[in-house]
Amino acid sequence: MAKSLFIAEKPSVAQEFAKALHEDMRRGDGYQESDSYVVTWCVGHLVTMSYPEAYDPKYKRWSLDTLPFIPDQFLYEVIPSVKKQFTIVSHLLNRSDVDTIYVCTDSGREGEYIYRLVEQEAKVRGKKRRRVWIDSQTEEEIHRGIERAKDLSAYDNLASAAYLRAKEDYLMGINFSRLLTLKYGNAISSYLGKNRAVVSVGRVMTCVLGMVVRREREIRQFVKTPFYRVVQSLELPGAAQSALEGEFRAVEGSAWYLSPKLYKENGFLKREDAAALIASLMPGSAQTAGTAAQRQYLVDTDVLAATAGETTRIDSIEKKKEKKNPPLLYNLAELQNECSRMFKISPDETLRIVQELYEKKLVTYPRTDARVLSTAVAKEIHKNIGGLKRFAPAAEFAEEILSSGSYKGIAKTRYVNDKQITDHYAIIPTGQRLNALSALK
């Protein structure tokens, strides 16, 4: 009897697929199997690009004579530490009773690359290959992904992009790391007091390091400039808000507008100029139709003068109501920014947490650039909201949204746009497996 093989990117995901298939699974070494299905897994990358010395032993020694290193044909090899699992997976992919392979690695460029390398090195031939593309690991989503799985060839362009990025990273890292180390390694090692130093170069790493260095230079070159603000404290008898604070600003039309004595529009470079402004405001106490008030003038943090009984004229009070749309939904970058701002945790830590939430089926796929939903998801969003009624902090809001039916028009809003989605839609709660919250690390 012909069987279907499901290959996931990691053991935990393979376990979820095995559960979703509802078969009597027997455990093997590195896989699970029933009468109809085989489920196996990678452990991240099983195959990698070979180092230059695999092409020719002469490249093992770093030399300017062998640069640039740009092979006509790239070589790949099994990573030694995971060779056992590769052997298991390779055997399963080529088993004669397996006629269909369901590729269940992460739905993205990297997940595609992981499987394609395995298939390439295992020399798989003559099998039907289907790509399972899912946005969460809920059982419902797994079943949907299997039912709608496309032929793997539909993702050939994605695989080509993954191969191209890997080659770019490889060539940049190999060539520039060797070149800069040979040119500057001795000087750096001498400066650091070490025997040797390697200059590591990478497509992402070097750019980020450059940004860090540039910012550090700005910090070191920053010169503190003290400036003096003029602030007025007002007490308004009988007003709902009895205490107000006003600040001097040199707006257009003011005698001080664009004055060289200003540091910026609300501050003076010299204390005496700020004091002169205060002095010019002090004489006279004519009553106006405005609200009577006591006033105090402050420069920086020092109280210079205070007079009782003088008045400040309020020329106008404006009230306006503004409508402001809530922000778009979270993608990974926005979520990392928000967690850094609110909780002071690093982007890596945020990714680790949201990845764990994804693997426990609590949120959708985290490595996404989109901040909107697809129209297909918008039609089913009531299921996500309904599940959140069992999550105490969100229960009241979920109930209100469902009872009012406000979710029904979401497809016509800016939060749904198929054109802004490449691989995955925004990160949202699934509304399922809420009992897994207690097991979070």
C-alpha positions as CSV (number, residue, x, y, z in Angstrom):
1,M,0.0,0.0,0.0
2,A,1.4,3.4,-1.0
3,K,2.0,5.8,1.8
4,S,2.3,9.6,2.1
5,L,5.3,11.0,3.9
6,F,5.1,14.3,5.9
7,I,8.4,16.1,6.6
8,A,8.5,18.9,9.1
9,E,11.3,21.3,10.0
10,K,11.6,20.3,13.6
11,P,10.3,17.4,15.9
12,S,7.7,19.5,17.7
13,V,6.0,20.5,14.5
14,A,6.1,16.9,13.2
15,Q,4.4,15.8,16.4
16,E,1.5,18.2,15.7
17,F,1.1,16.8,12.2
18,A,1.1,13.3,13.6
19,K,-1.7,14.2,16.0
20,A,-3.7,16.0,13.4
21,L,-3.7,12.9,11.1
22,H,-5.6,10.9,13.8
23,E,-3.8,7.7,12.9
24,D,-2.4,4.9,15.2
25,M,1.3,6.0,15.0
26,R,4.1,3.8,15.8
27,R,7.4,5.4,16.9
28,G,10.6,4.7,15.0
29,D,14.0,6.1,15.2
30,G,13.6,9.7,13.9
31,Y,10.1,9.2,12.5
32,Q,6.5,8.0,13.3
33,E,4.5,5.7,11.0
34,S,1.0,4.3,10.6
35,D,-0.6,2.1,7.9
36,S,-1.1,5.1,5.7
37,Y,1.4,7.8,6.7
38,V,5.0,8.4,7.7
39,V,5.9,11.5,9.6
40,T,9.5,12.6,9.9
41,W,11.5,15.8,10.6
42,C,14.6,17.8,10.1
43,V,16.4,19.4,13.0
44,G,16.8,22.7,11.4
45,H,19.4,22.6,8.6
46,L,20.6,19.1,7.7
47,V,22.7,20.2,4.7
48,T,25.0,23.2,4.3
49,M,27.3,24.7,1.7
50,S,30.8,23.3,1.6
51,Y,33.8,25.3,2.7
52,P,36.4,26.3,0.0
53,E,38.8,23.5,0.9
54,A,36.2,21.0,-0.3
55,Y,36.7,22.4,-3.8
56,D,40.5,22.3,-3.6
57,P,42.9,21.8,-0.6
58,K,44.8,24.9,-1.7
59,Y,41.9,27.1,-0.4
60,K,42.4,25.9,3.1
61,R,45.3,28.4,3.5
62,W,44.1,32.0,3.3
63,S,45.9,33.9,0.6
64,L,45.3,36.9,-1.6
65,D,46.3,34.8,-4.5
66,T,43.2,32.7,-4.2
67,L,40.8,35.6,-4.0
68,P,38.1,36.1,-5.2
69,F,36.7,32.6,-4.6
70,I,33.7,32.2,-7.0
71,P,33.0,28.6,-7.9
72,D,31.2,27.7,-11.2
73,Q,29.3,25.0,-9.3
74,F,28.5,25.1,-5.6
75,L,29.1,22.1,-3.4
76,Y,26.9,21.0,-0.5
77,E,27.4,18.5,2.3
78,V,25.5,17.0,5.2
79,I,26.2,18.7,8.5
80,P,28.2,16.2,10.6
81,S,26.3,16.8,13.9
82,V,23.0,15.8,12.3
83,K,24.2,13.2,9.9
84,K,22.2,10.4,11.6
85,Q,18.8,12.3,11.1
86,F,19.7,13.1,7.5
87,T,20.3,9.4,6.9
88,I,16.9,8.5,8.4
89,V,15.1,11.2,6.4
90,S,17.0,10.3,3.2
91,H,16.0,6.6,3.5
92,L,12.3,7.5,4.2
93,L,12.1,9.9,1.2
94,N,13.4,7.2,-1.1
95,R,11.4,4.3,0.3
96,S,9.6,2.4,-2.5
97,D,6.2,2.4,-0.6
98,V,6.3,6.2,-0.3
99,D,4.7,7.8,-3.4
100,T,3.8,11.3,-2.1
101,I,5.9,13.7,-0.1
102,Y,4.2,16.5,1.8
103,V,6.7,19.3,2.5
104,C,5.7,20.8,5.9
105,T,8.8,22.8,6.7
106,D,8.1,26.4,7.9
107,S,6.1,28.3,5.3
108,G,8.7,30.8,4.1
109,R,12.0,31.1,2.2
110,E,14.2,29.5,4.8
111,G,11.8,26.6,5.3
112,E,11.7,26.0,1.6
113,Y,15.5,26.1,1.4
114,I,15.9,23.5,4.3
115,Y,13.8,21.0,2.4
116,R,15.2,21.6,-1.0
117,L,18.7,20.9,0.2
118,V,17.6,17.7,1.9
119,E,15.9,16.5,-1.3
120,Q,18.9,17.5,-3.4
121,E,21.4,15.6,-1.3
122,A,19.1,12.6,-0.8
123,K,18.6,12.5,-4.6
124,V,14.9,12.0,-4.5
125,R,13.4,11.0,-7.8
126,G,9.9,10.0,-9.1
127,K,7.8,11.1,-6.1
128,K,4.8,13.4,-6.1
129,R,5.6,16.4,-3.9
130,R,3.1,18.6,-2.3
131,R,3.7,21.8,-0.4
132,V,1.8,22.4,2.8
133,W,1.6,26.2,3.4
134,I,0.0,27.1,6.8
135,D,-0.1,30.2,9.0
136,S,-0.6,28.4,12.4
137,Q,-0.2,25.0,13.9
138,T,-3.8,24.5,14.9
139,E,-5.4,21.2,13.8
140,E,-7.9,23.0,11.6
141,E,-5.1,24.9,9.9
142,I,-3.0,21.8,9.4
143,H,-6.0,20.0,7.8
144,R,-6.6,23.0,5.5
145,G,-3.0,23.1,4.5
146,I,-3.0,19.4,3.6
147,E,-6.2,19.7,1.6
148,R,-5.0,22.7,-0.3
149,A,-1.4,21.7,-0.8
150,K,0.0,22.7,-4.2
151,D,2.6,20.9,-6.2
152,L,6.0,21.8,-5.0
153,S,6.9,23.3,-8.4
154,A,4.6,26.2,-7.6
155,Y,7.3,27.3,-5.1
156,D,10.3,27.0,-7.4
157,N,10.8,30.8,-7.6
158,L,10.8,30.9,-3.8
159,A,13.4,28.1,-3.7
160,S,15.5,30.0,-6.3
161,A,15.4,33.1,-4.1
162,A,16.5,31.1,-1.1
163,Y,19.4,29.5,-3.0
164,L,20.5,33.0,-4.4
165,R,20.5,34.5,-0.9
166,A,22.5,31.7,0.5
167,K,25.1,32.0,-2.3
168,E,25.3,35.8,-1.7
169,D,25.9,35.3,2.0
170,Y,28.5,32.6,1.3
171,L,30.4,34.5,-1.3
172,M,30.4,37.8,0.7
173,G,31.4,36.1,3.9
174,I,34.2,33.9,2.4
175,N,35.8,36.6,0.2
176,F,35.5,39.7,2.4
177,S,36.3,37.9,5.6
178,R,39.5,36.5,4.1
179,L,40.4,39.8,2.3
180,L,40.0,42.1,5.3
181,T,41.7,39.6,7.7
182,L,44.7,39.3,5.4
183,K,44.9,43.1,5.0
184,Y,44.2,44.2,8.5
185,G,44.3,41.2,10.8
186,N,47.9,41.7,12.0
187,A,47.2,45.4,12.8
188,I,44.1,44.5,14.7
189,S,45.7,41.6,16.6
190,S,48.6,43.9,17.5
191,Y,46.2,46.6,18.8
192,L,44.3,44.0,20.8
193,G,47.4,42.3,22.1
194,K,46.4,38.9,20.7
195,N,48.2,36.4,18.5
196,R,45.8,36.7,15.7
197,A,42.5,38.3,14.8
198,V,39.8,37.5,12.2
199,V,37.6,40.1,10.6
200,S,34.2,38.6,10.2
201,V,32.1,40.0,7.4
202,G,28.4,39.2,6.7
203,R,25.6,40.6,4.6
204,V,23.5,41.5,7.7
205,M,26.0,41.5,10.5
206,T,28.3,44.0,8.8
207,C,25.5,46.5,8.0
208,V,24.2,46.3,11.6
209,L,27.6,46.7,13.0
210,G,28.1,49.7,10.8
211,M,24.9,51.3,12.2
212,V,26.1,50.6,15.8
213,V,29.5,52.2,15.1
214,R,27.9,55.2,13.4
215,R,25.6,55.7,16.4
216,E,28.4,55.3,18.9
217,R,30.4,58.0,17.1
218,E,27.5,60.4,17.2
219,I,27.2,59.7,21.0
220,R,30.9,60.3,21.6
221,Q,30.9,63.5,19.5
222,F,27.8,64.9,21.1
223,V,28.4,68.3,22.8
224,K,26.0,69.2,25.6
225,T,24.4,72.6,25.0
226,P,22.5,74.1,28.0
227,F,19.5,76.2,27.1
228,Y,16.9,78.1,29.1
229,R,13.2,77.8,28.8
230,V,10.6,80.3,30.0
231,V,7.6,78.7,31.6
232,Q,4.6,80.3,33.1
233,S,2.4,78.7,35.8
234,L,-1.2,79.8,35.8
235,E,-3.9,79.3,38.4
236,L,-7.4,79.8,37.0
237,P,-10.0,80.3,39.7
238,G,-13.3,78.6,39.1
239,A,-12.0,76.6,36.1
240,A,-12.4,72.9,35.8
241,Q,-8.7,72.6,35.4
242,S,-7.4,75.2,37.8
243,A,-3.6,74.9,37.1
244,L,-2.1,75.3,33.7
245,E,1.4,75.6,32.4
246,G,2.4,77.7,29.4
247,E,5.8,77.7,27.6
248,F,7.3,80.5,25.6
249,R,7.8,79.7,21.9
250,A,9.2,82.0,19.2
251,V,6.5,81.4,16.6
252,E,6.4,83.2,13.3
253,G,5.4,86.8,13.8
254,S,7.2,86.9,17.2
255,A,10.0,89.5,17.8
256,W,12.2,86.5,18.7
257,Y,11.4,84.4,15.6
258,L,14.6,83.0,14.1
259,S,16.7,85.0,16.6
260,P,20.4,83.9,16.9
261,K,19.9,84.2,20.7
262,L,17.7,81.1,20.6
263,Y,18.9,77.5,20.9
264,K,15.6,76.4,19.3
265,E,12.1,77.9,19.3
266,N,11.5,77.3,23.0
267,G,14.9,78.0,24.6
268,F,17.6,80.7,24.9
269,L,21.3,80.1,24.7
270,K,22.0,82.6,27.5
271,R,20.2,82.9,30.8
272,E,20.3,86.7,30.7
273,D,18.3,86.7,27.4
274,A,15.7,84.5,29.0
275,A,15.6,86.9,32.0
276,A,15.3,89.9,29.7
277,L,12.2,88.3,28.1
278,I,10.7,87.8,31.6
279,A,11.5,91.4,32.5
280,S,9.8,92.7,29.4
281,L,6.6,90.8,30.4
282,M,6.5,91.9,34.0
283,P,5.4,95.7,33.8
284,G,1.7,96.5,33.7
285,S,-1.3,94.7,35.1
286,A,-4.1,95.9,32.9
287,Q,-7.3,93.8,33.2
288,T,-8.7,92.3,30.0
289,A,-11.7,90.3,29.1
290,G,-9.6,87.2,29.6
291,T,-9.4,85.1,32.8
292,A,-7.6,86.6,35.8
293,A,-4.7,84.6,37.1
294,Q,-1.7,84.6,39.2
295,R,1.5,83.9,37.2
296,Q,5.0,82.8,37.8
297,Y,7.9,82.8,35.4
298,L,10.6,80.2,35.6
299,V,13.9,79.9,33.7
300,D,15.2,76.4,33.6
301,T,14.4,75.2,37.1
302,D,14.8,78.5,39.0
303,V,12.0,80.8,39.9
304,L,13.1,84.3,38.9
305,A,10.0,86.4,39.8
306,A,6.5,86.1,40.9
307,T,3.8,88.7,41.1
308,A,0.4,88.4,42.5
309,G,-2.5,90.3,41.1
310,E,-1.2,90.6,37.5
311,T,-3.3,89.1,34.7
312,T,-2.7,86.9,31.8
313,R,-5.0,87.4,28.8
314,I,-6.3,84.2,27.3
315,D,-7.0,85.2,23.7
316,S,-8.7,82.0,22.6
317,I,-9.5,78.4,23.7
318,E,-9.9,75.8,21.0
319,K,-11.4,72.4,21.5
320,K,-11.5,69.8,18.8
321,K,-12.2,66.1,18.5
322,E,-9.9,64.1,16.3
323,K,-10.5,60.6,15.0
324,K,-7.4,58.5,14.9
325,N,-7.3,55.0,13.4
326,P,-5.8,52.3,15.6
327,P,-2.4,51.2,14.2
328,L,-2.1,48.3,11.7
329,L,-1.6,44.8,13.0
330,Y,1.8,43.5,14.2
331,N,4.4,42.1,11.9
332,L,7.6,40.7,13.5
333,A,9.5,44.0,13.3
334,E,6.8,46.1,14.8
335,L,6.2,43.5,17.6
336,Q,10.0,43.6,18.4
337,N,10.0,47.4,18.5
338,E,7.0,47.5,20.8
339,C,8.4,44.8,23.2
340,S,11.7,46.7,23.3
341,R,9.9,49.9,24.2
342,M,7.4,48.5,26.7
343,F,9.3,45.6,28.3
344,K,12.9,46.4,27.5
345,I,13.5,43.0,26.0
346,S,15.7,42.4,22.9
347,P,14.5,41.5,19.4
348,D,16.0,38.0,19.8
349,E,14.1,37.4,23.0
350,T,10.8,38.7,21.4
351,L,11.3,36.3,18.5
352,R,12.0,33.4,20.9
353,I,8.8,34.1,22.8
354,V,6.5,34.6,19.8
355,Q,8.1,31.5,18.2
356,E,7.1,29.5,21.3
357,L,3.6,31.0,21.2
358,Y,3.4,29.9,17.5
359,E,4.6,26.3,18.3
360,K,2.0,26.1,21.0
361,K,-0.7,27.2,18.5
362,L,-1.5,30.4,20.3
363,V,-0.5,32.8,17.6
364,T,0.0,32.6,13.8
365,Y,3.3,32.4,12.0
366,P,5.7,35.1,13.4
367,R,8.2,35.7,10.7
368,T,6.0,37.9,8.6
369,D,6.4,41.4,7.1
370,A,2.7,42.0,6.5
371,R,0.6,44.1,8.9
372,V,-2.7,43.2,7.4
373,L,-5.0,40.2,7.0
374,S,-6.0,38.3,3.9
375,T,-9.7,38.3,2.8
376,A,-9.9,34.6,3.4
377,V,-8.8,35.1,7.0
378,A,-11.2,38.0,7.5
379,K,-14.1,35.8,6.6
380,E,-13.2,33.4,9.5
381,I,-11.9,36.0,12.0
382,H,-15.0,35.4,14.2
383,K,-13.5,32.0,15.2
384,N,-10.3,33.7,16.5
385,I,-12.3,36.3,18.4
386,G,-14.7,33.6,19.8
387,G,-11.8,31.6,21.2
388,L,-10.5,34.7,23.0
389,K,-13.7,34.8,25.1
390,R,-11.9,32.1,27.2
391,F,-9.0,34.4,27.8
392,A,-9.9,36.5,30.8
393,P,-8.0,39.8,29.9
394,A,-9.7,39.8,26.4
395,A,-13.0,38.2,27.2
396,E,-15.0,41.3,27.7
397,F,-13.8,42.9,24.4
398,A,-14.2,39.7,22.4
399,E,-17.8,39.4,23.7
400,E,-18.6,43.0,22.8
401,I,-17.1,42.6,19.3
402,L,-19.1,39.4,18.6
403,S,-22.4,40.7,20.0
404,S,-22.2,43.9,18.1
405,G,-21.1,42.2,14.9
406,S,-18.5,44.9,14.3
407,Y,-16.0,42.3,12.9
408,K,-18.3,41.7,9.9
409,G,-17.1,44.8,8.0
410,I,-13.4,44.2,8.5
411,A,-12.8,43.0,4.9
412,K,-13.6,46.6,3.7
413,T,-11.1,48.2,6.1
414,R,-7.4,49.0,5.7
415,Y,-6.7,46.0,7.9
416,V,-7.4,43.6,5.1
417,N,-5.4,43.8,1.9
418,D,-4.3,40.8,-0.1
419,K,-1.9,42.9,-2.2
420,Q,0.2,43.7,0.8
421,I,0.8,40.0,1.7
422,T,3.7,38.1,0.3
423,D,4.1,34.9,2.4
424,H,2.0,35.4,5.5
425,Y,-0.5,37.8,7.0
426,A,0.0,39.7,10.3
427,I,0.6,38.0,13.6
428,I,-2.7,37.5,15.4
429,P,-4.0,35.2,18.2
430,T,-5.5,31.9,17.0
431,G,-8.0,31.8,19.9
432,Q,-7.1,28.1,20.5
433,R,-5.0,26.1,22.9
434,L,-5.3,28.7,25.6
435,N,-4.6,26.0,28.2
436,A,-1.1,26.0,26.9
437,L,-0.5,29.4,28.5
438,S,0.3,27.8,31.8
439,A,3.1,25.8,30.2
440,L,4.9,28.7,28.7
441,K,8.5,29.1,29.9
